[in-house]
Structure formats: structure tokens, C-alpha cells
């Protein structure tokens, strides 16, 4: 039981850290005009109200790391696991919750690429933290 609780704690913490770095990347890309350079209208303000749910959802999404794929290859594993939140963001959140169209295309045609990159940051960070914490 202790091992299971420890592993779940590591997974959740890894996802939260990934969510934090993902969020900081999204914020920095907006603040410093990177998204605007590509005509993508994503430039959130760094507030607790915006940041907190993203960190928690990062922790929740880390349950994907229970899937026993690509165990030894951290970057590959992180990239693969990041496809879950990416698909949900592009095909559920943007069109049905945020009313930004399928894949968020009303925010700009390059929006899907940025979502993939930002979620890759989450996945790779979480994968490396899991390996670090378990060793």
C-alpha cells in the first residue's frame, strides 16, 4: 500500500510540475510576443486563477504515466503521454468549452502546433521528474 501511495504521489507531483512549466511557457510565449509572431492569439496573464487549474490538471493527466510504454526512453514517453491532453485540448476544450473552433483555429492557424509544443513540455517534464523521484 505504501508503495502505491508513493508512486501515485510521484506521478501527481510530476504532472503538477509539468503543468507549471507548461503554463509558464504558454505565458512567456504570449508575453514576449512569440505566439503573436505566428498570428496566434494566446497570451494569458499570469494569475493564480489561471495558473492553479492548469497545475492541478497537469497532476491529474499524469495518470497516463501508469501506461507501461516506453519505460526507458523519457523523451519518447513524455511526448507520447502528452498526446492525451493535446487531443482533449484541440477537440474538446477549444470547440466545446472555449468556443474557439476545432483545434482552436479561431485563435490562429498555428494554434495546434503551439498546443503540441506546450503539452510536450508538460509530458517531458513529468517523465523526467518521475524518473528522478523514483531513483
C-alpha positions as CSV (number, residue, x, y, z in Angstrom):
1,X,0.0,0.0,0.0
2,X,2.8,2.4,0.9
3,X,4.5,1.8,-2.5
4,X,1.2,2.6,-4.4
5,X,0.7,5.8,-2.4
6,X,4.3,6.8,-3.0
7,X,4.0,6.1,-6.8
8,X,0.8,8.0,-7.1
9,X,2.3,10.9,-5.2
10,X,5.3,10.9,-7.5
11,X,3.0,10.8,-10.6
12,X,0.8,13.6,-9.3
13,X,3.8,15.8,-8.4
14,X,5.4,15.1,-11.7
15,X,2.3,16.2,-13.6
16,X,1.9,19.3,-11.4
17,X,5.5,20.3,-12.1
18,X,4.9,19.7,-15.8
19,X,1.7,21.8,-15.6
20,X,3.7,24.6,-14.0
21,X,6.4,24.6,-16.7
22,X,3.8,24.2,-19.4
23,X,1.9,27.2,-18.1
24,X,5.0,29.3,-17.7
25,X,5.9,28.5,-21.3
26,X,2.4,29.5,-22.5
27,X,2.5,32.7,-20.5
28,X,6.1,33.6,-21.7
29,X,5.3,32.9,-25.3
30,X,2.4,35.3,-25.1
31,X,4.1,37.9,-23.0
32,X,7.2,38.1,-25.2
33,X,5.2,38.0,-28.5
34,X,6.2,34.6,-29.7
35,X,2.6,33.5,-30.3
36,X,1.7,36.8,-31.8
37,X,4.7,36.5,-34.3
38,X,2.9,33.4,-35.7
39,X,-0.5,35.2,-35.6
40,X,-1.7,33.0,-32.7
41,X,-3.9,34.9,-30.1
42,X,-2.8,33.1,-27.0
43,X,-1.4,35.5,-24.4
44,X,-2.7,34.8,-20.9
45,X,-2.0,36.9,-17.9
46,X,0.0,35.1,-15.2
47,X,-2.6,35.0,-12.3
48,X,-3.3,32.4,-9.6
49,X,-6.8,32.0,-11.1
50,X,-5.3,31.0,-14.5
51,X,-2.4,29.0,-13.2
52,X,-3.9,26.9,-10.4
53,X,-6.3,24.8,-12.5
54,X,-3.5,24.2,-15.1
55,X,-1.2,22.8,-12.4
56,X,-3.9,20.6,-10.9
57,X,-5.0,19.3,-14.4
58,X,-1.3,18.6,-15.1
59,X,-1.3,16.4,-12.0
60,X,-4.5,14.6,-13.0
61,X,-3.3,14.0,-16.5
62,X,-0.2,12.3,-15.1
63,X,-2.3,9.1,-14.5
64,X,-1.3,8.4,-18.2
65,X,2.1,7.5,-17.0
66,X,0.7,4.4,-15.4
67,X,0.5,3.0,-19.0
68,X,3.7,0.9,-19.3
69,X,5.0,2.2,-22.6
70,X,8.5,3.5,-23.4
71,X,9.7,2.9,-19.9
72,X,13.4,3.6,-20.6
73,X,13.0,6.4,-23.1
74,X,12.0,9.5,-21.1
75,X,11.6,12.0,-24.0
76,X,9.7,9.5,-26.1
77,X,7.5,8.6,-23.2
78,X,6.8,12.2,-22.3
79,X,5.9,13.0,-25.9
80,X,3.6,10.0,-26.2
81,X,1.8,10.8,-23.0
82,X,1.4,14.4,-24.0
83,X,-0.9,13.3,-26.9
84,X,-3.7,12.7,-24.4
85,X,-4.1,16.3,-23.1
86,X,-3.3,17.6,-26.6
87,X,-6.2,15.7,-28.2
88,X,-8.6,16.8,-25.5
89,X,-7.5,20.5,-25.8
90,X,-7.8,20.5,-29.6
91,X,-11.0,18.5,-30.0
92,X,-12.9,19.0,-26.7
93,X,-11.8,22.2,-24.9
94,X,-11.3,24.6,-27.8
95,X,-14.5,23.7,-29.8
96,X,-17.0,22.8,-26.9
97,X,-15.8,24.7,-23.9
98,X,-13.9,27.7,-25.1
99,X,-15.8,28.2,-28.3
100,X,-12.6,28.7,-30.3
101,X,-13.4,26.2,-33.1
102,X,-12.0,22.8,-33.7
103,X,-8.3,22.8,-32.8
104,X,-8.6,26.4,-31.7
105,X,-8.3,27.6,-35.2
106,X,-10.1,30.8,-34.4
107,X,-7.1,31.7,-32.3
108,X,-4.8,31.3,-35.4
109,X,-3.9,28.6,-37.8
110,X,-0.7,27.7,-36.0
111,X,-2.6,27.2,-32.7
112,X,-2.4,23.3,-32.9
113,X,1.4,23.5,-33.3
114,X,1.7,25.6,-30.1
115,X,-0.6,23.3,-28.2
116,X,1.5,20.3,-29.2
117,X,4.7,22.1,-28.2
118,X,3.3,23.3,-24.9
119,X,1.9,19.9,-24.0
120,X,5.2,18.3,-25.0
121,X,6.8,20.5,-22.3
122,X,4.3,19.0,-19.8
123,X,5.0,15.4,-20.9
124,X,8.8,15.6,-21.0
125,X,9.0,17.4,-17.6
126,X,6.7,14.9,-16.0
127,X,8.6,11.9,-17.4
128,X,11.9,13.2,-16.2
129,X,10.5,14.1,-12.7
130,X,9.1,10.6,-12.4
131,X,12.5,9.1,-13.2
132,X,14.3,11.5,-10.9
133,X,12.0,10.9,-8.0
134,X,12.0,7.1,-8.3
135,X,15.8,7.0,-8.4
